[in-house]
């Protein structure tokens, strides 16, 4: 049997609390090398806010996007994004543009743990319909941001899931992201399809998945 998981956004919203002030004060005086693995020495993602001038978070990269081109009235360039989760299971998305892509894209890897500082926390004015991050804020990193890989102390989960039954998927909109777990009942043959608006082909395989709700779905 094979098991397949599909991401779904967590429903909880992030709260900003003054309880993070003690962590913030410790960060102002620096984090010692001896305590670099202790997540309590870092600001929790839930406490990030635009009014904080200086902060350090420790988080795992759960997802890293491909490099993409962007173009608007202000110019054009490249960008990529990362999804982060910390020891309290709170998530936030970080985005890199242009020179920051050159600096960090090859350095950052999915499932590794890093400390992050020097980014700008902003209110989410536009949320991608495909994003699984339920956070009012995001982080914009530039080439001067500081990102350092640290030892994985296994205090941060590798993935955050909120599972739904296949029979309940019909109640979601077509653009929502969901988490499901089930057994692959049927595996179709692989074929080549041409991508829309691109002279490029991708391999596609359709599988049928079912779970203990006795419902199935094709993916």
C-alpha positions, 0 to 999 in steps of 0.5 A: 500500500502507498500513502498520499498526503495533500496539504490543507491550510490550518484554520487557526489564526495567529495572535500577537502577545506581549508574552514575547517581550522577554524573548525579544529582550534576550535577542537584543542582547544576542543569543549565545552559541551555547544556546543556539539550539534552544527554541526558547531563545528566539521570538515565536513566529506568532509574535512577529509584527511590523513594529518590531525593529529587530528579531530572530526566529528559528524555523524549519523550511517546509516548502520552497518554491521554484524561481519565478519571473515577475513583471508589473508597472514598477519593473520586472525580476525574479522571486521565490518563497518559503514556508516556515514553521517554528517549535510552537507549530506556527507558520509564516511565508517568506519571500525573496526578490531579485538580488535576494534570490541570487544570495539565498536560493541555492543556500536554502533547502526544504526540511532544514532548520535555520535562524532568520533575521533582518527581514521586514514583517508586512501585513499580507495584502495579497494571499495566494489562493494556493497558499496553505499558510494561515497568517496575517503577516509575511516576511520580505527578505533582502540580500542583507538579511541573515539566515544561518543553518543550525542543528536540527534538534527535532523540536520543530515538526516537519509538516503540519496537517489538519486531515479531512475525510475524502467524503467531506472534500465536496464541501470545500471550494475548488481552490482550497488546499486540503490534507488527506491520507488514504490508500492508492486504489488504482494507479493509471498509466503515465502520459505526457501533457502539454502545458498551457501557454508554454512549449513544454511537456510534463509527465502526468499520472492519475491515481484513485485514492480512498480512505476509511470514509468509504469515499474515493477521489481521482488525483 
